Amino acid sequence: MSDLTVDQLTVMIREKLATVSAFSASARLVFDEGGSIFISGKSTPGLVSNDELPAEVTLRLSLETLNKLYRRETNATTAVMSGKIKIEGNLMAAMQLDKILS
């Protein structure tokens, strides 16, 4: 399976957020390669965009790491502990992302 692009991942996250009611935070995924995805469950429907909006938590990671999370080749805890994901801000908001990124 080939790696998904930022645009493809944005669409997938938007579709997933529409089915998850337990995400009530805002987060930004900032990619090492450039680009970002903003996710907010603070409104109905939730918002997913590539705009650089302020969020409760920012995760810095590579596209490769996000693709591995989607393919379940790694999990978020392992990625954080190994330094592949860097978290800035509200850790509880970051933990809610597991519902969307898995």
C-alpha positions as CSV (number, residue, x, y, z in Angstrom):
1,M,0.0,0.0,0.0
2,S,1.4,3.4,-1.0
3,D,1.6,6.3,1.4
4,L,-1.3,8.7,1.4
5,T,-0.7,12.4,0.7
6,V,-1.7,15.3,3.0
7,D,-4.8,15.9,0.9
8,Q,-5.9,12.2,1.0
9,L,-5.3,12.1,4.7
10,T,-7.4,15.2,5.2
11,V,-10.3,13.6,3.4
12,M,-10.0,10.4,5.4
13,I,-9.8,12.3,8.7
14,R,-12.9,14.4,7.7
15,E,-14.8,11.2,7.0
16,K,-13.7,9.6,10.3
17,L,-14.5,12.8,12.3
18,A,-18.1,12.7,11.0
19,T,-18.6,9.2,12.6
20,V,-16.9,10.0,15.9
21,S,-18.8,11.8,18.6
22,A,-16.2,11.6,21.4
23,F,-13.7,14.1,19.9
24,S,-14.3,17.5,21.6
25,A,-10.9,19.1,21.2
26,S,-8.9,20.9,18.5
27,A,-5.6,19.7,17.1
28,R,-3.1,20.4,14.4
29,L,-1.0,17.8,12.7
30,V,2.1,19.5,11.4
31,F,4.2,17.4,9.0
32,D,8.0,17.4,8.7
33,E,7.7,17.5,4.9
34,G,5.4,20.6,5.0
35,G,1.7,21.0,5.3
36,S,-0.7,20.5,8.2
37,I,-4.2,19.3,9.0
38,F,-6.4,21.1,11.5
39,I,-9.0,19.0,13.3
40,S,-11.8,20.4,15.5
41,G,-14.7,18.5,17.2
42,K,-15.8,21.7,18.9
43,S,-18.6,22.3,16.4
44,T,-21.2,20.2,14.7
45,P,-20.3,19.1,12.1
46,G,-16.6,18.9,13.1
47,L,-14.0,20.9,11.1
48,V,-11.1,19.4,9.2
49,S,-9.0,21.7,7.0
50,N,-5.4,22.4,5.9
51,D,-5.6,26.0,7.3
52,E,-3.1,26.9,10.0
53,L,-5.6,27.6,12.8
54,P,-4.8,27.7,16.5
55,A,-5.4,24.4,18.3
56,E,-5.3,23.1,21.9
57,V,-2.6,20.6,20.9
58,T,-0.1,20.4,18.0
59,L,1.5,17.1,16.9
60,R,4.7,17.3,14.8
61,L,5.3,14.1,12.8
62,S,6.2,12.8,9.4
63,L,3.7,11.7,6.8
64,E,5.3,8.3,7.0
65,T,4.5,8.1,10.7
66,L,0.8,9.1,10.1
67,N,0.6,6.5,7.3
68,K,1.9,3.8,9.7
69,L,-0.7,4.8,12.3
70,Y,-3.4,4.5,9.7
71,R,-2.1,1.1,8.5
72,R,-1.8,0.0,12.2
73,E,1.9,-0.7,11.7
74,T,2.6,1.3,14.8
75,N,0.6,2.8,17.6
76,A,0.5,6.4,18.9
77,T,2.1,5.5,22.3
78,T,5.1,3.8,20.6
79,A,5.5,6.7,18.1
80,V,5.5,9.3,20.9
81,M,7.9,7.3,23.1
82,S,10.3,6.9,20.2
83,G,10.2,10.6,19.4
84,K,8.4,10.1,16.0
85,I,5.5,12.3,17.3
86,K,6.2,15.4,19.3
87,I,3.3,16.8,21.3
88,E,3.0,20.5,22.2
89,G,0.0,21.6,24.3
90,N,-2.9,19.8,25.9
91,L,-2.0,16.1,26.3
92,M,-5.6,15.1,27.0
93,A,-6.6,16.6,23.6
94,A,-3.9,14.6,21.9
95,M,-5.2,11.4,23.5
96,Q,-8.6,12.0,22.0
97,L,-7.0,11.9,18.5
98,D,-6.6,8.2,18.9
99,K,-10.3,7.8,18.1
100,I,-9.8,9.6,14.7
101,L,-6.3,8.4,13.7
102,S,-6.9,4.7,14.2
